[in-house]
Amino acid sequence: MSSRAAARWILLFLALALFGGGLRLLDLGDSGDERSGSSASGRVVRVIDGDTVRVRLKSGTETVRYIGVDTPESVKPGAPVQCFAKRAAAFNRHLVAGRRVRLRFGPERRDRYGRLLAYVYVDGSTRSVSATLVARGYGRELTIPPNVQHVVLFKRLQRNARKRGLGLWGSCP
């Protein structure tokens, strides 16, 4: 094939990729825009409690609720602080405060309070923060369809933590 023919094929591919709806083929990295992709990157700017953080994304700062885990309540208006809530929030702070994170979204992007729903991964880690919280007993598995991608894993991690009396399983009635 001549270099002229090769150049035509490359130009044709680029035109199809850009204008034919295949722009994602050229996306070599994370766009950081939670509206357009299945993931985003940012920095945790505030830990609200054991399962909720504020993350600065390219599109602005968002409240992010972890998918798959429910930690004891510590900041719910009108509700008492639950057993192990302060420790869960402190452990979450230890894991993510000020750190760069990747957000992986499930089919449902927002909850009824307008928070982004995501599996959150500290940069360089292959285990989600949700999985770490459940495995260490700082929270319970909580699966709300349609965000059910890791339900089997979370149930297994919870069963092991409970059996070993870790975290809230050994401290709370």
C-alpha positions in Angstrom: 0.0 0.0 0.0 1.4 3.4 -0.9 1.9 6.1 1.7 -0.8 8.2 0.0 -3.4 5.3 0.3 -2.4 4.8 3.9 -2.9 8.5 4.6 -6.3 8.3 3.1 -7.3 5.4 5.2 -6.1 7.1 8.4 -8.0 10.3 7.5 -11.1 8.2 6.8 -10.8 6.4 10.1 -10.3 9.8 12.0 -13.3 11.3 10.2 -15.5 8.3 11.1 -14.2 8.3 14.7 -14.9 12.0 15.2 -18.1 12.4 13.3 -19.6 8.9 13.3 -20.3 8.7 17.0 -17.1 6.8 17.7 -15.3 9.6 19.6 -14.8 7.2 22.6 -12.4 5.1 20.3 -10.0 8.0 20.5 -10.4 8.5 24.3 -7.1 7.2 25.7 -7.7 8.3 29.2 -10.3 9.3 31.7 -12.3 12.4 30.6 -13.0 13.4 34.2 -16.5 14.4 33.1 -19.1 12.4 35.1 -21.8 13.3 32.6 -20.2 11.7 29.5 -18.5 8.5 30.7 -18.7 5.6 33.0 -15.9 7.0 35.2 -14.3 10.2 36.4 -11.2 11.3 38.4 -10.9 13.9 41.1 -9.6 14.8 44.5 -11.5 14.2 47.8 -11.9 17.6 49.4 -14.1 16.6 52.3 -15.1 13.4 54.1 -18.7 13.8 55.2 -19.1 10.5 57.0 -18.3 6.8 56.5 -19.8 6.4 53.1 -20.1 10.0 51.6 -17.4 12.4 50.4 -17.1 15.6 48.5 -14.9 15.2 45.3 -13.5 18.0 43.1 -14.0 16.9 39.5 -13.2 18.8 36.3 -16.9 19.8 36.1 -17.1 21.0 39.7 -17.3 19.7 43.3 -19.9 16.9 43.9 -21.1 15.0 46.8 -20.4 11.3 46.2 -22.2 8.4 47.9 -20.4 5.1 47.8 -22.2 2.3 46.1 -22.5 -1.0 47.9 -22.0 0.0 51.5 -23.9 1.6 54.3 -22.0 2.8 57.3 -23.5 3.8 60.7 -25.0 7.3 60.7 -23.1 10.2 62.3 -24.4 13.3 60.6 -28.1 12.6 59.7 -30.2 15.5 60.9 -32.5 14.6 63.8 -30.9 11.1 64.3 -28.6 10.1 67.1 -25.0 9.1 66.2 -25.1 5.3 65.7 -22.7 2.8 67.2 -19.3 2.8 65.3 -20.3 5.8 63.2 -17.4 8.0 64.3 -14.9 5.2 63.8 -16.3 4.5 60.3 -16.0 8.2 59.4 -12.5 8.4 60.8 -11.4 5.3 58.8 -12.9 6.7 55.6 -11.0 9.9 56.3 -7.8 7.9 56.7 -8.5 6.1 53.4 -9.4 9.1 51.1 -9.0 12.5 52.6 -7.1 14.7 50.2 -6.4 11.8 47.9 -6.9 11.5 44.1 -9.7 9.0 43.4 -11.3 7.3 40.4 -15.1 7.1 40.4 -16.8 4.3 38.5 -20.5 4.8 38.0 -23.2 2.2 38.0 -26.3 2.4 35.8 -28.0 4.8 38.3 -25.9 7.9 38.5 -27.7 9.8 41.3 -29.7 9.1 44.4 -32.9 10.8 45.5 -30.8 13.4 47.3 -28.9 14.4 44.1 -25.6 12.8 45.2 -23.5 11.0 42.6 -23.4 7.3 43.2 -20.0 5.6 42.5 -17.6 2.9 43.3 -14.6 5.0 44.5 -11.0 3.8 44.1 -8.0 5.6 45.6 -5.5 6.1 42.7 -3.3 3.0 42.5 -5.7 0.7 44.3 -7.7 -2.1 42.7 -10.1 -2.4 45.6 -12.9 0.0 46.0 -13.3 2.0 49.2 -16.7 0.4 49.6 -15.1 -3.1 49.6 -12.5 -2.0 52.1 -15.1 -0.6 54.5 -17.2 -3.8 54.3 -14.2 -6.1 54.6 -12.9 -4.3 57.8 -16.4 -4.1 59.4 -16.9 -0.4 59.1 -20.1 -0.8 57.2 -22.7 -3.2 55.9 -23.3 -4.4 52.4 -26.1 -2.4 50.9 -27.3 -3.1 47.4 -29.9 -0.9 45.7 -30.8 -2.0 42.1 -29.8 -1.3 39.4 -26.3 -0.7 41.0 -25.6 -4.3 41.8 -22.3 -5.0 40.0 -20.3 -6.2 43.1 -23.1 -7.6 45.3 -21.6 -11.1 45.5 -18.2 -9.7 46.6 -19.7 -7.4 49.2 -21.9 -10.2 50.7 -18.8 -12.4 51.0 -16.7 -9.6 52.5 -19.5 -8.9 55.0 -19.9 -12.5 55.9 -16.1 -12.8 56.6 -16.0 -9.6 58.7 -19.0 -10.7 60.7 -17.6 -14.1 61.3 -14.4 -12.6 62.6 -16.1 -10.0 64.7 -14.4 -7.1 62.9 -15.4 -3.5 63.4 -19.1 -2.9 64.2 -19.7 -6.7 64.2 -17.7 -7.0 67.4 -18.6 -3.7 69.0 -22.3 -3.0 68.4 -25.3 -4.8 69.7 
